[in-house]
């Protein structure tokens, strides 16, 4: 069996070769409305068409002081107008004059300093003022030249490359692009990922169970949920019966239509597990069986047809094995295949926590145990593994918020020892 780390390395290396053969720059692209572009991979650099801010803006409510004015304490200014957000002052000013200005408003070209309202006597006199007429203010303290002004272009300059090809678009990126008035973005065409579920015992959701040997196909909905945030198109090939010819036909169709194929169940060595036979016939198996629990019968393979490469991931049938295999191997691989340039930022969060109960562990495999973690007021994480870690237990999984990781070389864990945990992203606020 290959180790978890070695399998990750092998998959990463294969994905890098795939990207060399299928570079992002040569892939088909699509244009998406900005609000639909989250998590997609940018296929074209985006440069700024104007400065941000577009002009000097006030960072405070206060007064914009004319160039050349005395900024010392007790200096007096004649206030001759206002500059509001969306309604700038259009007159001219001379030394000793000022305009009242509000946060985000344009600083008049005749001004080079903004003094905070609190640093004047405005609070003392405002109740007596007719603000439609000029009035005077006095500085309560010395003003600093150039203060409280957001300079034109200090955030973004015209022509600056803001987002580069390969960027995975996120909420902050969309905010930035909206500030630039970008309505549509060019992204890489999503990869097509085919999902196959195998087994005569499986029944589609919504259909009745007609005998006790039947179970519902839970792995396909699980995989779709785990992959929903990736920039991919999922093709569901339904339930494939335990039949060599039908399995072959389904895989051949998926090869023609998909960039990646994922299957659940059918990858063991039973008399009715045909997927490995089909992969051997139509492609090749790169690695079979990984030293981890749960999820040992994991298959990583590939197909090639008409100069098209299709990677294959065969997951075991038990629900927890499907989830662990997808989180550890499949999701990271697909992110790499999308051409995402920030793959290191997409790694699963790892934390250190104090184990609250003893754990018995056999050597030879890396274990992923369902557990519940929390955080003390002092910032320390604690974690409690569940009893009964069989991979078919589905109710327990809904109560877990992390996987507790025990490396191959680690033996039994005593209460109070430090362990590594992988929080479930769907359990994080």
C-alpha positions in Angstrom: 0.0 0.0 0.0 1.1 3.5 -0.7 1.2 6.0 2.2 -1.3 9.0 2.3 1.6 11.5 1.8 3.1 9.5 -1.1 -0.3 9.2 -2.8 -0.8 13.0 -2.4 2.6 13.6 -3.9 1.9 11.2 -6.8 -1.5 12.9 -7.5 0.1 16.3 -7.3 2.8 15.4 -9.7 0.3 13.9 -12.2 -1.9 17.1 -11.9 1.2 19.2 -12.7 1.9 17.2 -15.8 -1.7 17.6 -16.8 -1.4 21.4 -16.5 1.7 21.3 -18.7 -0.2 19.5 -21.4 -3.4 21.6 -20.8 -2.2 25.1 -19.8 -4.7 27.6 -18.6 -3.8 30.0 -21.3 -4.9 27.5 -24.0 -8.1 26.4 -22.5 -11.6 27.5 -23.6 -13.0 30.5 -21.7 -16.4 31.8 -20.8 -17.6 35.2 -19.7 -19.6 35.3 -16.5 -21.5 38.1 -14.8 -19.4 39.4 -11.9 -21.9 38.1 -9.3 -21.7 34.5 -10.7 -17.9 34.4 -10.9 -17.1 33.5 -7.3 -14.7 30.5 -7.1 -14.0 30.5 -10.8 -10.5 30.8 -12.2 -9.6 34.0 -13.9 -8.4 33.4 -17.5 -7.4 37.0 -18.3 -5.4 39.6 -16.3 -7.5 42.5 -15.0 -6.0 45.9 -15.1 -7.4 49.1 -13.6 -9.0 51.5 -16.0 -8.9 54.4 -13.5 -7.4 55.4 -10.2 -8.9 54.5 -6.8 -9.6 57.0 -5.3 -10.3 58.8 -8.6 -9.5 62.1 -6.8 -8.4 63.3 -3.4 -11.1 62.4 -0.8 -11.6 63.4 2.8 -11.0 60.7 5.4 -12.9 62.6 8.1 -15.9 64.9 8.7 -14.3 68.3 9.2 -12.9 71.3 7.2 -10.7 71.4 4.1 -8.2 74.2 4.5 -7.0 76.4 1.6 -3.4 75.9 0.4 -0.9 78.3 2.1 -3.1 78.9 5.2 -1.7 79.1 8.7 -2.3 75.7 10.4 -1.4 76.8 13.9 -3.7 76.6 16.9 -6.2 79.5 17.1 -5.9 80.2 13.4 -9.2 81.5 12.0 -10.8 80.4 8.7 -13.8 81.7 6.8 -16.0 78.8 5.8 -17.4 79.6 2.3 -19.1 76.3 1.3 -19.5 72.6 1.6 -18.2 69.5 -0.1 -20.4 66.4 0.3 -20.1 62.9 -1.1 -21.5 63.1 -4.6 -21.7 66.9 -4.5 -18.3 68.5 -4.5 -17.5 72.2 -3.9 -17.0 73.9 -7.2 -15.8 77.4 -6.2 -12.3 78.7 -5.6 -10.6 79.4 -2.3 -7.8 81.7 -1.1 -5.6 81.6 1.9 -7.5 81.7 5.2 -10.6 80.1 3.7 -12.1 76.7 4.2 -15.0 74.5 3.2 -16.9 72.1 5.4 -16.3 68.6 4.2 -17.7 65.2 4.9 -16.1 61.7 4.9 -15.7 60.5 1.3 -16.2 63.9 -0.3 -13.9 65.4 -2.9 -11.2 67.7 -1.5 -11.2 70.9 -3.5 -8.2 71.5 -5.6 -7.4 74.7 -3.7 -7.0 72.7 -0.4 -4.2 70.5 0.9 -5.3 69.7 4.5 -8.4 68.4 6.2 -8.8 69.2 9.9 -11.1 67.0 12.0 -14.3 68.8 13.1 -13.4 67.9 16.7 -10.2 69.9 16.4 -12.1 73.1 15.8 -14.6 75.2 17.8 -17.4 74.1 15.5 -19.2 72.2 18.2 -19.4 75.3 20.3 -20.8 77.6 17.6 -22.9 75.4 15.3 -26.2 76.0 17.1 -25.8 79.7 16.4 -24.9 79.4 12.7 -26.8 80.0 9.6 -24.9 77.5 7.5 -26.3 79.0 4.3 -24.0 82.0 5.0 -20.2 82.2 5.4 -19.0 81.7 9.0 -15.7 81.4 10.8 -14.1 78.6 12.7 -11.0 78.5 14.9 -8.5 75.7 15.1 -8.5 74.2 18.6 -5.1 72.6 17.9 -2.4 72.8 15.3 -3.3 70.9 12.1 -0.8 68.7 10.3 -0.2 69.6 6.7 -1.7 67.0 4.3 -3.6 65.2 7.0 -6.9 63.3 6.7 -6.8 63.1 2.9 -7.1 59.9 0.9 -4.8 60.6 -2.0 -5.8 60.0 -5.6 -4.5 56.6 -6.8 -3.1 55.6 -3.4 -5.2 52.4 -3.5 -5.2 51.6 -7.2 -3.4 53.3 -10.1 -4.6 53.3 -13.7 -3.0 50.4 -15.7 -2.1 48.5 -12.6 -2.6 44.7 -12.8 -5.0 43.9 -10.0 -5.8 40.2 -10.6 -3.7 37.8 -12.6 -4.6 34.8 -14.7 -5.1 31.8 -12.4 -6.6 33.8 -9.6 -9.5 32.0 -7.8 -12.1 34.8 -7.5 -13.4 35.3 -4.0 -15.7 37.8 -2.2 -12.9 40.4 -1.8 -12.0 40.1 -5.5 -15.6 40.7 -6.5 -15.7 43.8 -4.2 -12.6 45.2 -5.8 -13.9 44.6 -9.3 -17.2 46.1 -8.4 -15.4 49.2 -7.3 -13.9 49.4 -10.8 -17.3 48.9 -12.5 -16.4 45.5 -13.9 -19.7 43.8 -14.8 -18.3 40.7 -16.5 -15.2 38.6 -16.1 -13.4 36.1 -18.4 -12.8 32.8 -16.6 -11.6 29.4 -17.5 -14.3 27.1 -18.8 -15.3 24.8 -15.9 -13.9 21.2 -15.9 -16.6 18.5 -16.3 -16.6 16.0 -13.6 -18.5 12.7 -13.9 -19.8 10.9 -10.9 -20.8 7.2 -11.0 -22.3 5.1 -8.3 -22.1 1.4 -8.6 -24.0 -1.5 -7.0 -27.2 -3.5 -7.4 -28.2 -2.6 -3.9 -28.4 1.1 -4.6 -31.7 3.0 -5.0 -32.1 6.6 -6.1 -33.4 9.1 -3.6 -37.2 9.4 -3.8 -37.7 5.8 -5.0 -39.1 3.1 -2.6 -36.9 0.4 -1.0 -38.6 -2.8 -2.1 -36.5 -5.3 -0.1 -34.2 -5.4 2.9 -31.0 -5.7 0.8 -31.5 -2.3 -0.8 -30.0 1.0 0.4 -30.2 4.6 -0.9 -27.4 6.1 -3.0 -26.0 8.6 -0.5 -22.5 8.9 -1.9 -23.5 10.8 -5.0 -25.3 13.6 -3.1 -22.4 13.7 -0.7 -19.8 14.1 -3.4 -21.9 16.8 -5.2 -22.0 18.7 -1.9 -18.3 18.4 -1.3 -17.6 19.6 -4.8 -20.2 22.3 -5.0 -17.8 25.3 -4.5 -15.4 24.2 -7.2 -15.5 25.7 -10.7 -16.8 22.5 -12.3 -19.8 21.1 -14.1 -20.9 17.8 -12.5 -22.5 15.1 -14.7 -24.4 12.5 -12.7 -24.3 9.1 -14.5 -26.7 7.6 -12.0 -26.4 4.1 -10.5 -24.5 1.6 -12.5 -25.5 -2.0 -11.9 -23.0 -4.7 -11.1 -22.6 -5.7 -14.7 -19.3 -5.6 -16.6 -20.8 -4.5 -19.9 -22.9 -1.8 -18.4 -20.1 -0.6 -16.3 -17.8 -0.4 -19.4 -20.5 1.5 -21.4 -20.9 4.0 -18.6 -17.2 4.6 -18.2 -16.7 4.9 -21.9 -19.4 7.6 -22.1 -17.9 9.4 -19.1 -14.5 9.4 -20.8 -16.0 11.1 -23.9 -17.8 13.7 -21.9 -15.7 14.5 -18.8 -12.3 15.7 -17.7 -12.4 13.8 -14.4 -14.3 10.7 -13.3 -15.2 9.9 -9.8 -16.8 6.6 -8.7 -18.0 5.3 -5.4 -17.9 1.6 -4.5 -16.9 -1.2 -6.9 -13.2 -0.7 -6.4 -12.5 -3.7 -4.1 -11.6 -7.2 -5.3 -15.1 -8.8 -4.9 -16.7 -10.9 -7.6 -19.0 -8.0 -8.5 -16.6 -5.1 -8.3 -16.0 -4.4 -11.9 -14.6 -0.9 -12.0 -11.0 -1.8 -11.5 -11.3 -4.3 -14.4 -12.8 -1.5 -16.6 -10.0 0.9 -15.7 -7.4 -1.7 -16.5 -9.1 -2.3 -19.9 -9.7 1.3 -20.9 -6.9 3.1 -19.1 -4.5 2.3 -16.3 -4.4 2.2 -12.5 -1.6 4.4 -11.1 -2.1 3.4 -7.5 -4.5 1.0 -5.7 -4.9 0.9 -1.9 -3.7 3.5 0.4 -2.5 3.0 4.0 -5.3 4.9 5.7 -8.4 4.1 7.8 -11.1 4.5 6.6 -10.7 4.4 2.9 -8.0 1.8 2.1 -9.4 0.6 -1.3 -8.8 3.9 -3.1 -8.0 3.9 -6.8 -6.1 6.6 -8.7 -5.9 6.0 -12.4 -6.4 7.7 -15.7 -7.7 7.3 -19.3 -6.4 8.6 -22.6 -8.5 8.9 -25.7 -8.0 11.0 -28.9 -5.3 13.0 -27.1 -7.6 13.7 -24.2 -6.6 12.9 -20.7 -9.2 12.0 -18.1 -8.1 11.4 -14.5 -10.0 8.8 -12.4 -10.6 8.5 -8.7 -12.3 5.4 -7.3 -13.6 5.8 -3.8 -14.9 3.1 -1.5 -18.6 2.7 -0.9 -18.8 3.5 2.9 -19.9 7.1 3.5 -17.1 8.1 5.7 -14.5 6.6 3.4 -16.1 8.6 0.5 -15.8 11.9 2.5 -12.3 11.3 3.8 -11.0 10.2 0.3 -12.6 13.2 -1.3 -11.3 15.7 1.2 -7.8 14.2 1.2 -7.3 13.5 -2.5 -10.1 14.4 -4.9 -10.9 18.0 -4.0 -7.2 19.2 -3.9 -6.6 17.4 -7.2 -9.5 19.0 -9.0 -8.5 22.4 -7.6 -5.0 21.9 -9.1 -6.5 20.7 -12.5 -8.6 23.9 -12.7 -5.3 25.9 -13.0 -5.8 27.7 -9.7 -2.6 29.6 -8.9 -3.3 29.8 -5.2 -3.5 26.1 -4.4 -1.6 26.4 -1.2 -4.3 28.7 0.1 -6.9 26.0 -0.4 -5.3 23.5 1.9 -7.5 22.1 4.6 -7.1 24.0 7.9 -5.0 22.0 10.5 -5.1 22.7 14.2 -3.4 21.2 17.3 -5.7 20.2 20.1 -5.6 18.4 23.5 -7.2 15.0 23.3 -9.8 14.5 26.0 -9.8 10.7 26.0 -7.4 7.9 25.3 -7.3 6.3 21.9 -6.1 2.8 20.9 -4.4 2.7 17.5 -2.7 -0.1 15.5 0.3 0.8 13.5 0.5 0.5 9.8 -2.1 3.0 8.6 -2.9 6.6 9.0 -6.3 7.1 10.8 -8.9 9.7 10.4 -11.3 9.6 13.4 -14.6 11.5 13.8 -14.4 13.9 16.7 -15.8 17.1 18.2 -13.5 20.0 19.0 -14.0 23.3 20.8 -11.9 26.2 22.0 -11.3 27.5 25.5 -11.3 31.1 26.4 -7.5 31.0 26.5 -7.5 30.0 22.8 -6.5 26.3 23.4 -8.4 23.7 21.3 -9.6 20.5 22.9 -11.0 17.5 21.0 -13.0 14.4 21.9 -13.1 11.4 19.5 -16.3 9.5 19.2 -16.4 5.9 20.3 -17.0 3.4 17.5 -15.2 4.6 14.4 -16.6 2.1 11.9 -16.8 3.7 8.4 -20.4 2.9 7.9 -21.7 4.9 10.9 -23.5 7.9 9.3 -25.4 9.4 12.2 -22.2 10.0 14.2 -20.7 12.0 11.3 -23.4 14.6 11.6 -22.3 15.3 15.2 -18.6 15.6 14.4 -17.0 18.9 13.4 -13.6 17.6 12.6 -11.4 14.6 11.8 -8.7 13.7 14.3 -5.6 12.6 12.4 -3.3 9.9 13.7 -0.2 9.4 11.6 1.1 5.9 10.5 3.9 5.9 13.0 1.7 7.1 15.9 0.6 4.5 18.4 -1.9 4.8 21.2 -2.8 8.3 22.4 -3.1 9.1 26.1 -5.6 11.5 27.5 -4.1 15.0 27.5 -1.7 14.4 24.6 -1.6 16.8 21.6 -3.2 15.6 18.4 -3.8 17.2 15.0 -7.4 17.9 13.8 -8.9 18.9 10.5 -12.1 21.0 11.0 -15.0 20.4 8.7 -15.4 23.6 6.7 -19.2 23.1 6.8 -19.1 23.3 10.6 -17.2 26.6 10.7 -19.1 29.8 11.1 
